[in-house]
Amino acid sequence: MANAVPDPSAGTIGLDTAAHVGMSVSDLDRSVAFYRAPAGLDFLGPAYTFRTEEVSPPDVAGTEVAYFTDPDGTNLEIIAPRGGFARPG
C-alpha cells in the first residue's frame, strides 16, 4: 500500500531520502560560517531577513534564513526565528 502509515515497531519509517531539512539556530551568521567553512556545504545565495510587510504575524519580521545543499543534494534550511516563529524560553 503506497499510503500506508509506517509501523514504528518495524524499526524504520520508510524514508529513503530527504528533499529538505530545516534547522533552527540562534545565530544565523555563526551557523552560516560553520556550515560553509568546515563542512564545505554549497551556500545557495545570501542569507535573507523577512520584512514586516512580507510576513504574518508582523512580529516574525527579522527572522533570518539561509540555504545550503549537502553533498547528497538535500536542501538544508537554517532559520533564526523571531517573534511568533521563535521557541519560548
SEFIZA-3560 file (N, C-alpha, C; in Angstrom, 3 decimals):
REM SEFIZA-3560
<numar><xx>0.834</xx><yy>-1.183</yy><zz>0.000</zz><atom>N</atom></numar>
<numar><xx>0.000</xx><yy>0.000</yy><zz>0.000</zz><atom>CA</atom></numar>
<numar><xx>0.875</xx><yy>1.241</yy><zz>0.000</zz><atom>C</atom></numar>
<numar><xx>0.724</xx><yy>2.103</yy><zz>-0.973</zz><atom>N</atom></numar>
<numar><xx>1.563</xx><yy>3.293</yy><zz>-1.112</zz><atom>CA</atom></numar>
<numar><xx>1.318</xx><yy>4.312</yy><zz>-0.012</zz><atom>C</atom></numar>
<numar><xx>0.108</xx><yy>4.409</yy><zz>0.506</zz><atom>N</atom></numar>
<numar><xx>-0.220</xx><yy>5.422</yy><zz>1.506</zz><atom>CA</atom></numar>
<numar><xx>-0.331</xx><yy>4.855</yy><zz>2.919</zz><atom>C</atom></numar>
<numar><xx>0.201</xx><yy>3.669</yy><zz>3.134</zz><atom>N</atom></numar>
<numar><xx>0.112</xx><yy>3.055</yy><zz>4.457</zz><atom>CA</atom></numar>
<numar><xx>0.961</xx><yy>3.811</yy><zz>5.461</zz><atom>C</atom></numar>
<numar><xx>0.507</xx><yy>3.889</yy><zz>6.687</zz><atom>N</atom></numar>
<numar><xx>1.258</xx><yy>4.519</yy><zz>7.761</zz><atom>CA</atom></numar>
<numar><xx>2.353</xx><yy>3.550</yy><zz>8.208</zz><atom>C</atom></numar>
<numar><xx>3.623</xx><yy>4.013</yy><zz>8.269</zz><atom>N</atom></numar>
<numar><xx>4.704</xx><yy>3.118</yy><zz>8.693</zz><atom>CA</atom></numar>
<numar><xx>4.497</xx><yy>2.614</yy><zz>10.110</zz><atom>C</atom></numar>
<numar><xx>4.936</xx><yy>1.404</yy><zz>10.363</zz><atom>N</atom></numar>
<numar><xx>4.832</xx><yy>0.790</yy><zz>11.682</zz><atom>CA</atom></numar>
<numar><xx>6.115</xx><yy>1.072</yy><zz>12.459</zz><atom>C</atom></numar>
<numar><xx>6.065</xx><yy>1.929</yy><zz>13.514</zz><atom>N</atom></numar>
<numar><xx>7.282</xx><yy>2.268</yy><zz>14.251</zz><atom>CA</atom></numar>
<numar><xx>7.965</xx><yy>1.054</yy><zz>14.876</zz><atom>C</atom></numar>
<numar><xx>7.221</xx><yy>0.004</yy><zz>15.172</zz><atom>N</atom></numar>
<numar><xx>7.827</xx><yy>-1.179</yy><zz>15.775</zz><atom>CA</atom></numar>
<numar><xx>8.694</xx><yy>-1.941</yy><zz>14.772</zz><atom>C</atom></numar>
<numar><xx>8.563</xx><yy>-1.632</yy><zz>13.493</zz><atom>N</atom></numar>
<numar><xx>9.349</xx><yy>-2.309</yy><zz>12.470</zz><atom>CA</atom></numar>
<numar><xx>10.776</xx><yy>-1.770</yy><zz>12.411</zz><atom>C</atom></numar>
<numar><xx>11.059</xx><yy>-0.672</yy><zz>13.131</zz><atom>N</atom></numar>
<numar><xx>12.412</xx><yy>-0.129</yy><zz>13.171</zz><atom>CA</atom></numar>
<numar><xx>12.733</xx><yy>0.807</yy><zz>12.027</zz><atom>C</atom></numar>
<numar><xx>11.784</xx><yy>1.107</yy><zz>11.187</zz><atom>N</atom></numar>
<numar><xx>12.004</xx><yy>2.030</yy><zz>10.080</zz><atom>CA</atom></numar>
<numar><xx>10.717</xx><yy>2.798</yy><zz>9.820</zz><atom>C</atom></numar>
<numar><xx>10.855</xx><yy>3.980</yy><zz>9.273</zz><atom>N</atom></numar>
<numar><xx>9.657</xx><yy>4.756</yy><zz>8.933</zz><atom>CA</atom></numar>
<numar><xx>9.438</xx><yy>4.803</yy><zz>7.431</zz><atom>C</atom></numar>
<numar><xx>10.263</xx><yy>4.100</yy><zz>6.677</zz><atom>N</atom></numar>
<numar><xx>10.080</xx><yy>4.040</yy><zz>5.233</zz><atom>CA</atom></numar>
<numar><xx>10.606</xx><yy>5.266</yy><zz>4.503</zz><atom>C</atom></numar>
<numar><xx>11.487</xx><yy>6.031</yy><zz>5.114</zz><atom>N</atom></numar>
<numar><xx>12.053</xx><yy>7.219</yy><zz>4.496</zz><atom>CA</atom></numar>
<numar><xx>13.361</xx><yy>6.847</yy><zz>3.817</zz><atom>C</atom></numar>
<numar><xx>13.415</xx><yy>7.027</yy><zz>2.511</zz><atom>N</atom></numar>
<numar><xx>14.628</xx><yy>6.705</yy><zz>1.764</zz><atom>CA</atom></numar>
<numar><xx>15.539</xx><yy>7.919</yy><zz>1.611</zz><atom>C</atom></numar>
<numar><xx>14.947</xx><yy>9.071</yy><zz>1.336</zz><atom>N</atom></numar>
<numar><xx>15.723</xx><yy>10.291</yy><zz>1.143</zz><atom>CA</atom></numar>
<numar><xx>14.955</xx><yy>11.474</yy><zz>1.717</zz><atom>C</atom></numar>
<numar><xx>15.649</xx><yy>12.581</yy><zz>1.882</zz><atom>N</atom></numar>
<numar><xx>15.017</xx><yy>13.827</yy><zz>2.313</zz><atom>CA</atom></numar>
<numar><xx>15.275</xx><yy>14.873</yy><zz>1.236</zz><atom>C</atom></numar>
<numar><xx>14.269</xx><yy>15.660</yy><zz>0.917</zz><atom>N</atom></numar>
<numar><xx>14.434</xx><yy>16.709</yy><zz>-0.072</zz><atom>CA</atom></numar>
<numar><xx>14.760</xx><yy>18.046</yy><zz>0.585</zz><atom>C</atom></numar>
<numar><xx>14.339</xx><yy>18.203</yy><zz>1.851</zz><atom>N</atom></numar>
<numar><xx>14.513</xx><yy>19.485</yy><zz>2.539</zz><atom>CA</atom></numar>
<numar><xx>14.555</xx><yy>19.230</yy><zz>4.036</zz><atom>C</atom></numar>
<numar><xx>15.566</xx><yy>19.787</yy><zz>4.698</zz><atom>N</atom></numar>
<numar><xx>15.695</xx><yy>19.662</yy><zz>6.144</zz><atom>CA</atom></numar>
<numar><xx>15.868</xx><yy>21.067</yy><zz>6.707</zz><atom>C</atom></numar>
<numar><xx>15.094</xx><yy>21.406</yy><zz>7.730</zz><atom>N</atom></numar>
<numar><xx>15.203</xx><yy>22.717</yy><zz>8.353</zz><atom>CA</atom></numar>
<numar><xx>15.787</xx><yy>22.605</yy><zz>9.743</zz><atom>C</atom></numar>
<numar><xx>16.683</xx><yy>23.557</yy><zz>10.084</zz><atom>N</atom></numar>
<numar><xx>17.301</xx><yy>23.585</yy><zz>11.405</zz><atom>CA</atom></numar>
<numar><xx>17.138</xx><yy>24.977</yy><zz>11.991</zz><atom>C</atom></numar>
<numar><xx>16.647</xx><yy>25.037</yy><zz>13.211</zz><atom>N</atom></numar>
<numar><xx>16.504</xx><yy>26.306</yy><zz>13.911</zz><atom>CA</atom></numar>
<numar><xx>17.800</xx><yy>26.617</yy><zz>14.660</zz><atom>C</atom></numar>
<numar><xx>18.286</xx><yy>27.844</yy><zz>14.506</zz><atom>N</atom></numar>
<numar><xx>19.530</xx><yy>28.269</yy><zz>15.154</zz><atom>CA</atom></numar>
<numar><xx>19.302</xx><yy>29.606</yy><zz>15.850</zz><atom>C</atom></numar>
<numar><xx>20.176</xx><yy>29.934</yy><zz>16.791</zz><atom>N</atom></numar>
<numar><xx>20.031</xx><yy>31.217</yy><zz>17.483</zz><atom>CA</atom></numar>
<numar><xx>20.863</xx><yy>32.315</yy><zz>16.830</zz><atom>C</atom></numar>
<numar><xx>21.919</xx><yy>31.958</yy><zz>16.107</zz><atom>N</atom></numar>
<numar><xx>22.804</xx><yy>32.944</yy><zz>15.487</zz><atom>CA</atom></numar>
<numar><xx>23.059</xx><yy>32.518</yy><zz>14.042</zz><atom>C</atom></numar>
<numar><xx>22.369</xx><yy>33.168</yy><zz>13.105</zz><atom>N</atom></numar>
<numar><xx>22.464</xx><yy>32.758</yy><zz>11.704</zz><atom>CA</atom></numar>
<numar><xx>23.869</xx><yy>32.954</yy><zz>11.149</zz><atom>C</atom></numar>
<numar><xx>24.499</xx><yy>34.095</yy><zz>11.398</zz><atom>N</atom></numar>
<numar><xx>25.830</xx><yy>34.347</yy><zz>10.845</zz><atom>CA</atom></numar>
<numar><xx>26.842</xx><yy>33.298</yy><zz>11.311</zz><atom>C</atom></numar>
<numar><xx>26.794</xx><yy>32.971</yy><zz>12.579</zz><atom>N</atom></numar>
<numar><xx>27.708</xx><yy>31.953</yy><zz>13.132</zz><atom>CA</atom></numar>
<numar><xx>27.439</xx><yy>30.585</yy><zz>12.491</zz><atom>C</atom></numar>
<numar><xx>26.178</xx><yy>30.255</yy><zz>12.319</zz><atom>N</atom></numar>
<numar><xx>25.820</xx><yy>28.964</yy><zz>11.725</zz><atom>CA</atom></numar>
<numar><xx>26.216</xx><yy>28.892</yy><zz>10.263</zz><atom>C</atom></numar>
<numar><xx>26.010</xx><yy>29.983</yy><zz>9.520</zz><atom>N</atom></numar>
<numar><xx>26.422</xx><yy>30.017</yy><zz>8.114</zz><atom>CA</atom></numar>
<numar><xx>27.932</xx><yy>29.801</yy><zz>8.022</zz><atom>C</atom></numar>
<numar><xx>28.693</xx><yy>30.486</yy><zz>8.866</zz><atom>N</atom></numar>
<numar><xx>30.154</xx><yy>30.324</yy><zz>8.854</zz><atom>CA</atom></numar>
<numar><xx>30.550</xx><yy>28.887</yy><zz>9.160</zz><atom>C</atom></numar>
<numar><xx>29.856</xx><yy>28.262</yy><zz>10.108</zz><atom>N</atom></numar>
<numar><xx>30.164</xx><yy>26.882</yy><zz>10.474</zz><atom>CA</atom></numar>
<numar><xx>29.894</xx><yy>25.929</yy><zz>9.311</zz><atom>C</atom></numar>
<numar><xx>28.735</xx><yy>26.028</yy><zz>8.699</zz><atom>N</atom></numar>
<numar><xx>28.382</xx><yy>25.085</yy><zz>7.639</zz><atom>CA</atom></numar>
<numar><xx>29.107</xx><yy>25.375</yy><zz>6.337</zz><atom>C</atom></numar>
<numar><xx>29.498</xx><yy>26.617</yy><zz>6.120</zz><atom>N</atom></numar>
<numar><xx>30.201</xx><yy>26.959</yy><zz>4.886</zz><atom>CA</atom></numar>
<numar><xx>31.655</xx><yy>26.486</yy><zz>4.923</zz><atom>C</atom></numar>
<numar><xx>32.376</xx><yy>26.787</yy><zz>5.987</zz><atom>N</atom></numar>
<numar><xx>33.821</xx><yy>26.510</yy><zz>6.020</zz><atom>CA</atom></numar>
<numar><xx>34.151</xx><yy>25.050</yy><zz>6.310</zz><atom>C</atom></numar>
<numar><xx>34.040</xx><yy>24.590</yy><zz>7.563</zz><atom>N</atom></numar>
<numar><xx>34.474</xx><yy>23.219</yy><zz>7.853</zz><atom>CA</atom></numar>
<numar><xx>33.663</xx><yy>22.152</yy><zz>7.129</zz><atom>C</atom></numar>
<numar><xx>32.370</xx><yy>22.349</yy><zz>7.054</zz><atom>N</atom></numar>
<numar><xx>31.528</xx><yy>21.323</yy><zz>6.442</zz><atom>CA</atom></numar>
<numar><xx>31.600</xx><yy>21.368</yy><zz>4.925</zz><atom>C</atom></numar>
<numar><xx>31.972</xx><yy>22.522</yy><zz>4.359</zz><atom>N</atom></numar>
<numar><xx>32.124</xx><yy>22.646</yy><zz>2.914</zz><atom>CA</atom></numar>
<numar><xx>30.829</xx><yy>22.545</yy><zz>2.134</zz><atom>C</atom></numar>
<numar><xx>29.712</xx><yy>22.952</yy><zz>2.738</zz><atom>N</atom></numar>
<numar><xx>28.427</xx><yy>22.886</yy><zz>2.033</zz><atom>CA</atom></numar>
<numar><xx>28.283</xx><yy>24.051</yy><zz>1.072</zz><atom>C</atom></numar>
<numar><xx>27.569</xx><yy>23.825</yy><zz>-0.021</zz><atom>N</atom></numar>
<numar><xx>27.334</xx><yy>24.872</yy><zz>-1.014</zz><atom>CA</atom></numar>
<numar><xx>26.259</xx><yy>25.825</yy><zz>-0.513</zz><atom>C</atom></numar>
<numar><xx>26.619</xx><yy>27.091</yy><zz>-0.372</zz><atom>N</atom></numar>
<numar><xx>25.704</xx><yy>28.132</yy><zz>0.049</zz><atom>CA</atom></numar>
<numar><xx>24.903</xx><yy>28.567</yy><zz>-1.171</zz><atom>C</atom></numar>
<numar><xx>23.588</xx><yy>28.605</yy><zz>-1.075</zz><atom>N</atom></numar>
<numar><xx>22.741</xx><yy>28.867</yy><zz>-2.234</zz><atom>CA</atom></numar>
<numar><xx>22.364</xx><yy>30.336</yy><zz>-2.403</zz><atom>C</atom></numar>
<numar><xx>23.168</xx><yy>31.227</yy><zz>-1.902</zz><atom>N</atom></numar>
<numar><xx>22.905</xx><yy>32.656</yy><zz>-2.049</zz><atom>CA</atom></numar>
<numar><xx>22.989</xx><yy>33.344</yy><zz>-0.711</zz><atom>C</atom></numar>
<numar><xx>22.775</xx><yy>34.638</yy><zz>-0.722</zz><atom>N</atom></numar>
<numar><xx>22.881</xx><yy>35.385</yy><zz>0.533</zz><atom>CA</atom></numar>
<numar><xx>21.756</xx><yy>35.028</yy><zz>1.497</zz><atom>C</atom></numar>
<numar><xx>22.043</xx><yy>35.195</yy><zz>2.782</zz><atom>N</atom></numar>
<numar><xx>21.009</xx><yy>34.996</yy><zz>3.795</zz><atom>CA</atom></numar>
<numar><xx>19.908</xx><yy>36.032</yy><zz>3.568</zz><atom>C</atom></numar>
<numar><xx>18.714</xx><yy>35.710</yy><zz>4.026</zz><atom>N</atom></numar>
<numar><xx>17.572</xx><yy>36.606</yy><zz>3.820</zz><atom>CA</atom></numar>
<numar><xx>16.901</xx><yy>36.897</yy><zz>5.154</zz><atom>C</atom></numar>
<numar><xx>16.493</xx><yy>38.135</yy><zz>5.349</zz><atom>N</atom></numar>
<numar><xx>15.759</xx><yy>38.549</yy><zz>6.539</zz><atom>CA</atom></numar>
<numar><xx>14.353</xx><yy>38.962</yy><zz>6.132</zz><atom>C</atom></numar>
<numar><xx>13.346</xx><yy>38.338</yy><zz>6.743</zz><atom>N</atom></numar>
<numar><xx>11.955</xx><yy>38.666</yy><zz>6.429</zz><atom>CA</atom></numar>
<numar><xx>11.598</xx><yy>40.059</yy><zz>6.928</zz><atom>C</atom></numar>
<numar><xx>10.933</xx><yy>40.834</yy><zz>6.081</zz><atom>N</atom></numar>
<numar><xx>10.474</xx><yy>42.181</yy><zz>6.434</zz><atom>CA</atom></numar>
<numar><xx>9.030</xx><yy>42.140</yy><zz>6.905</zz><atom>C</atom></numar>
<numar><xx>8.625</xx><yy>43.143</yy><zz>7.657</zz><atom>N</atom></numar>
<numar><xx>7.280</xx><yy>43.203</yy><zz>8.243</zz><atom>CA</atom></numar>
<numar><xx>6.190</xx><yy>43.017</yy><zz>7.195</zz><atom>C</atom></numar>
<numar><xx>6.321</xx><yy>43.644</yy><zz>6.036</zz><atom>N</atom></numar>
<numar><xx>5.275</xx><yy>43.577</yy><zz>5.009</zz><atom>CA</atom></numar>
<numar><xx>5.190</xx><yy>42.218</yy><zz>4.317</zz><atom>C</atom></numar>
<numar><xx>6.136</xx><yy>41.331</yy><zz>4.586</zz><atom>N</atom></numar>
<numar><xx>6.162</xx><yy>40.016</yy><zz>3.942</zz><atom>CA</atom></numar>
<numar><xx>5.583</xx><yy>38.901</yy><zz>4.799</zz><atom>C</atom></numar>
<numar><xx>5.409</xx><yy>39.147</yy><zz>6.077</zz><atom>N</atom></numar>
<numar><xx>5.067</xx><yy>38.060</yy><zz>6.981</zz><atom>CA</atom></numar>
<numar><xx>3.831</xx><yy>38.366</yy><zz>7.807</zz><atom>C</atom></numar>
<numar><xx>3.234</xx><yy>37.318</yy><zz>8.299</zz><atom>N</atom></numar>
<numar><xx>2.097</xx><yy>37.441</yy><zz>9.204</zz><atom>CA</atom></numar>
<numar><xx>2.232</xx><yy>36.337</yy><zz>10.243</zz><atom>C</atom></numar>
<numar><xx>2.187</xx><yy>36.671</yy><zz>11.495</zz><atom>N</atom></numar>
<numar><xx>2.008</xx><yy>37.992</yy><zz>12.094</zz><atom>CA</atom></numar>
<numar><xx>3.272</xx><yy>38.832</yy><zz>11.952</zz><atom>C</atom></numar>
<numar><xx>3.133</xx><yy>40.157</yy><zz>12.057</zz><atom>N</atom></numar>
<numar><xx>4.275</xx><yy>41.055</yy><zz>11.848</zz><atom>CA</atom></numar>
<numar><xx>5.433</xx><yy>40.847</yy><zz>12.816</zz><atom>C</atom></numar>
<numar><xx>5.181</xx><yy>40.242</yy><zz>13.986</zz><atom>N</atom></numar>
<numar><xx>6.280</xx><yy>40.092</yy><zz>14.948</zz><atom>CA</atom></numar>
<numar><xx>7.328</xx><yy>39.066</yy><zz>14.517</zz><atom>C</atom></numar>
<numar><xx>7.071</xx><yy>38.336</yy><zz>13.449</zz><atom>N</atom></numar>
<numar><xx>8.090</xx><yy>37.402</yy><zz>12.963</zz><atom>CA</atom></numar>
<numar><xx>9.088</xx><yy>38.092</yy><zz>12.037</zz><atom>C</atom></numar>
<numar><xx>8.855</xx><yy>39.377</yy><zz>11.741</zz><atom>N</atom></numar>
<numar><xx>9.819</xx><yy>40.139</yy><zz>10.945</zz><atom>CA</atom></numar>
<numar><xx>11.170</xx><yy>40.071</yy><zz>11.665</zz><atom>C</atom></numar>
<numar><xx>12.214</xx><yy>39.989</yy><zz>10.883</zz><atom>N</atom></numar>
<numar><xx>13.548</xx><yy>39.842</yy><zz>11.453</zz><atom>CA</atom></numar>
<numar><xx>14.019</xx><yy>38.399</yy><zz>11.458</zz><atom>C</atom></numar>
<numar><xx>13.105</xx><yy>37.453</yy><zz>11.181</zz><atom>N</atom></numar>
<numar><xx>13.503</xx><yy>36.050</yy><zz>11.041</zz><atom>CA</atom></numar>
<numar><xx>14.464</xx><yy>35.953</yy><zz>9.862</zz><atom>C</atom></numar>
<numar><xx>15.589</xx><yy>35.270</yy><zz>10.077</zz><atom>N</atom></numar>
<numar><xx>16.616</xx><yy>35.147</yy><zz>9.046</zz><atom>CA</atom></numar>
<numar><xx>16.692</xx><yy>33.698</yy><zz>8.563</zz><atom>C</atom></numar>
<numar><xx>16.930</xx><yy>33.518</yy><zz>7.262</zz><atom>N</atom></numar>
<numar><xx>17.090</xx><yy>32.179</yy><zz>6.696</zz><atom>CA</atom></numar>
<numar><xx>18.276</xx><yy>32.146</yy><zz>5.741</zz><atom>C</atom></numar>
<numar><xx>18.874</xx><yy>30.975</yy><zz>5.637</zz><atom>N</atom></numar>
<numar><xx>19.933</xx><yy>30.720</yy><zz>4.663</zz><atom>CA</atom></numar>
<numar><xx>19.753</xx><yy>29.285</yy><zz>4.184</zz><atom>C</atom></numar>
<numar><xx>20.181</xx><yy>29.027</yy><zz>2.960</zz><atom>N</atom></numar>
<numar><xx>20.011</xx><yy>27.705</yy><zz>2.370</zz><atom>CA</atom></numar>
<numar><xx>21.339</xx><yy>27.165</yy><zz>1.845</zz><atom>C</atom></numar>
<numar><xx>21.535</xx><yy>25.867</yy><zz>2.059</zz><atom>N</atom></numar>
<numar><xx>22.716</xx><yy>25.149</yy><zz>1.596</zz><atom>CA</atom></numar>
<numar><xx>22.243</xx><yy>23.878</yy><zz>0.903</zz><atom>C</atom></numar>
<numar><xx>23.160</xx><yy>23.248</yy><zz>0.180</zz><atom>N</atom></numar>
<numar><xx>22.920</xx><yy>21.916</yy><zz>-0.364</zz><atom>CA</atom></numar>
<numar><xx>24.007</xx><yy>21.006</yy><zz>0.178</zz><atom>C</atom></numar>
<numar><xx>23.594</xx><yy>19.864</yy><zz>0.738</zz><atom>N</atom></numar>
<numar><xx>24.601</xx><yy>18.934</yy><zz>1.254</zz><atom>CA</atom></numar>
<numar><xx>25.166</xx><yy>18.097</yy><zz>0.100</zz><atom>C</atom></numar>
<numar><xx>26.209</xx><yy>17.306</yy><zz>0.347</zz><atom>N</atom></numar>
<numar><xx>26.829</xx><yy>16.526</yy><zz>-0.731</zz><atom>CA</atom></numar>
<numar><xx>25.881</xx><yy>15.562</yy><zz>-1.438</zz><atom>C</atom></numar>
<numar><xx>24.797</xx><yy>15.155</yy><zz>-0.770</zz><atom>N</atom></numar>
<numar><xx>23.828</xx><yy>14.253</yy><zz>-1.399</zz><atom>CA</atom></numar>
<numar><xx>22.746</xx><yy>14.998</yy><zz>-2.168</zz><atom>C</atom></numar>
<numar><xx>22.782</xx><yy>16.348</yy><zz>-2.147</zz><atom>N</atom></numar>
<numar><xx>21.800</xx><yy>17.138</yy><zz>-2.868</zz><atom>CA</atom></numar>
<numar><xx>20.591</xx><yy>17.554</yy><zz>-2.047</zz><atom>C</atom></numar>
<numar><xx>20.586</xx><yy>17.256</yy><zz>-0.757</zz><atom>N</atom></numar>
<numar><xx>19.474</xx><yy>17.653</yy><zz>0.103</zz><atom>CA</atom></numar>
<numar><xx>19.582</xx><yy>19.137</yy><zz>0.412</zz><atom>C</atom></numar>
<numar><xx>18.464</xx><yy>19.860</yy><zz>0.285</zz><atom>N</atom></numar>
<numar><xx>18.438</xx><yy>21.275</yy><zz>0.642</zz><atom>CA</atom></numar>
<numar><xx>18.366</xx><yy>21.403</yy><zz>2.153</zz><atom>C</atom></numar>
<numar><xx>19.260</xx><yy>22.200</yy><zz>2.714</zz><atom>N</atom></numar>
<numar><xx>19.294</xx><yy>22.449</yy><zz>4.149</zz><atom>CA</atom></numar>
<numar><xx>18.917</xx><yy>23.897</yy><zz>4.400</zz><atom>C</atom></numar>
<numar><xx>17.916</xx><yy>24.108</yy><zz>5.225</zz><atom>N</atom></numar>
<numar><xx>17.485</xx><yy>25.453</yy><zz>5.592</zz><atom>CA</atom></numar>
<numar><xx>17.929</xx><yy>25.721</yy><zz>7.023</zz><atom>C</atom></numar>
<numar><xx>18.595</xx><yy>26.837</yy><zz>7.223</zz><atom>N</atom></numar>
<numar><xx>18.966</xx><yy>27.283</yy><zz>8.558</zz><atom>CA</atom></numar>
<numar><xx>18.125</xx><yy>28.515</yy><zz>8.833</zz><atom>C</atom></numar>
<numar><xx>17.382</xx><yy>28.500</yy><zz>9.927</zz><atom>N</atom></numar>
<numar><xx>16.490</xx><yy>29.608</yy><zz>10.240</zz><atom>CA</atom></numar>
<numar><xx>16.734</xx><yy>30.095</yy><zz>11.665</zz><atom>C</atom></numar>
<numar><xx>16.856</xx><yy>31.413</yy><zz>11.785</zz><atom>N</atom></numar>
<numar><xx>16.966</xx><yy>32.060</yy><zz>13.103</zz><atom>CA</atom></numar>
<numar><xx>15.639</xx><yy>32.770</yy><zz>13.331</zz><atom>C</atom></numar>
<numar><xx>14.689</xx><yy>32.064</yy><zz>13.963</zz><atom>N</atom></numar>
<numar><xx>13.329</xx><yy>32.589</yy><zz>14.093</zz><atom>CA</atom></numar>
<numar><xx>13.209</xx><yy>33.736</yy><zz>15.082</zz><atom>C</atom></numar>
<numar><xx>12.258</xx><yy>34.596</yy><zz>14.818</zz><atom>N</atom></numar>
<numar><xx>11.945</xx><yy>35.728</yy><zz>15.688</zz><atom>CA</atom></numar>
<numar><xx>10.439</xx><yy>35.746</yy><zz>15.943</zz><atom>C</atom></numar>
<numar><xx>10.049</xx><yy>36.439</yy><zz>16.981</zz><atom>N</atom></numar>
<numar><xx>8.624</xx><yy>36.628</yy><zz>17.274</zz><atom>CA</atom></numar>
<numar><xx>7.874</xx><yy>35.321</yy><zz>17.394</zz><atom>C</atom></numar>
<numar><xx>6.743</xx><yy>35.204</yy><zz>16.702</zz><atom>N</atom></numar>
<numar><xx>5.888</xx><yy>34.036</yy><zz>16.772</zz><atom>CA</atom></numar>
<numar><xx>6.516</xx><yy>32.769</yy><zz>16.225</zz><atom>C</atom></numar>
<numar><xx>7.587</xx><yy>32.906</yy><zz>15.436</zz><atom>N</atom></numar>
<numar><xx>8.284</xx><yy>31.726</yy><zz>14.933</zz><atom>CA</atom></numar>
<numar><xx>9.249</xx><yy>31.159</yy><zz>15.966</zz><atom>C</atom></numar>
<numar><xx>9.659</xx><yy>31.982</yy><zz>16.925</zz><atom>N</atom></numar>
<numar><xx>10.673</xx><yy>31.558</yy><zz>17.895</zz><atom>CA</atom></numar>
<numar><xx>10.087</xx><yy>30.653</yy><zz>18.953</zz><atom>C</atom></numar>
<numar><xx>10.917</xx><yy>29.746</yy><zz>19.439</zz><atom>N</atom></numar>
<numar><xx>10.506</xx><yy>28.877</yy><zz>20.539</zz><atom>CA</atom></numar>
<numar><xx>10.526</xx><yy>29.667</yy><zz>21.841</zz><atom>C</atom></numar>
<numar><xx>9.575</xx><yy>29.424</yy><zz>22.715</zz><atom>N</atom></numar>
<numar><xx>9.611</xx><yy>30.121</yy><zz>24.001</zz><atom>CA</atom></numar>
<numar><xx>10.815</xx><yy>29.708</yy><zz>24.824</zz><atom>C</atom></numar>
<numar><xx>11.303</xx><yy>30.664</yy><zz>25.597</zz><atom>N</atom></numar>
<numar><xx>12.350</xx><yy>30.342</yy><zz>26.555</zz><atom>CA</atom></numar>
<numar><xx>13.688</xx><yy>30.539</yy><zz>26.062</zz><atom>C</atom></numar>
//
